[in-house]
Amino acid sequence: MSKPPIVIDLGKVSKKRIRALKDGTGDLIDEIDEVVARVRAELGEEAKSKELVPIVLVYKRKPPKKRKGLLNLLFSD
């Protein structure tokens, strides 16, 4: 029987942080590394002899901020 995957929910993140994640840099990579280290520690010797479960990343791109200009203030609902 296979073990369930490790799911890391990163929540809403900016486009800049997603780009850094794809490049393998940034604070999101640090967060992922911490989770992997915890899982390896929990598995102990088993981690050395067996393949680890794949990691599934879940993230949403944070929508851009709406600009509030003079026209938006005059014609808002």
JOSULLIN-V238482 format. One record per run of one state. SS is the DSSP state (2 for helix, 1 for strand, 0 for the rest). FROM is the first residue (numbers start at 1). LEN is the number of residues. If there is no record, write none. Layout:
ss:SS from:FROM len:LEN
ss:SS from:FROM len:LEN
This chain:
ss:0 from:1 len:5
ss:1 from:6 len:8
ss:0 from:14 len:1
ss:2 from:15 len:9
ss:0 from:24 len:3
ss:2 from:27 len:17
ss:0 from:44 len:1
ss:2 from:45 len:5
ss:0 from:50 len:5
ss:1 from:55 len:7
ss:0 from:62 len:8
ss:2 from:70 len:5
ss:0 from:75 len:3
